[in-house]
Every structure is written in structure tokens, then in C-alpha cells.
């Protein structure tokens, strides 16, 4: 998508502080971190939200979680971490490109905080 900020990051049109990259996903540090470790993990293919996951594209979600586990180990998040996905406006999805927040390095409350 031409106007998607995450697609522009994938293409290198907008710089990012990369934490991980392979042929399927890109992970980069959030510009407004909500925890000592706050990494966004996105598929390189544009998928609007979790609501658009299908049988044909669902393998990317498994791969994203594999990358999240790898990054959590690298960042020594041995005490735990949180993975957050917001799908749609009511859930607070601000960028309409599927993405997961990997958060760690502090204790979290529930349901928010």
C-alpha cells in the first residue's frame, strides 16, 4: 500500500531501528516505548489487521511468534513478556498494517498497564 507507514518502513523509505529482519518479517524498536523493551514485529506483506488473517496467510502469524520468542531470549526477558495486537479502530489499532508489540523488561498489570 502506497500510503502505509509500515510498508514504507519495509521498503526502506522511512528509517527504523531494526531489531530483526528476514524475508518475511521486520522487527523494529517502537518510537514511543511503553516498556524498557518495546519492539514492533510486522509482516513484510501488507495485511490490514488480524481480522484479515486467512487460511492462505495465517502462517505469517506463527512465524511472527517464533521471531518474538527469539527476540525475547536475545533481550533476556526471562521473567516474561507481553505480546499485544490491536485489531480495528475500537481496539486502538493506529496503523492499518498487521503488527504485534513485544513488550518486556518490567512488570505489567492486567488488563492494561
C-alpha angles and dihedrals in degrees: 000000000000097000099041112113093207092051087053090051090050090051091049093244090121118038122238137181098247121214096175140353137181134155093284108034144028125207122193139166117269115247091222103039118201093192137023087267114038115159127168116217116198136173113244089225112078110250112166099217145324086280087071096056110124138173088265097054104025095101089076090067091056089049091050090054090049089053091047091054091048092050092046089055092046091050091047094238089163093147091059143276140220129235115201131189124179115200117195137349097292090055092051100255103166099175115049095220120095109261140159127211116220107202128181148131096085140056116269130208126217135279091002138356 
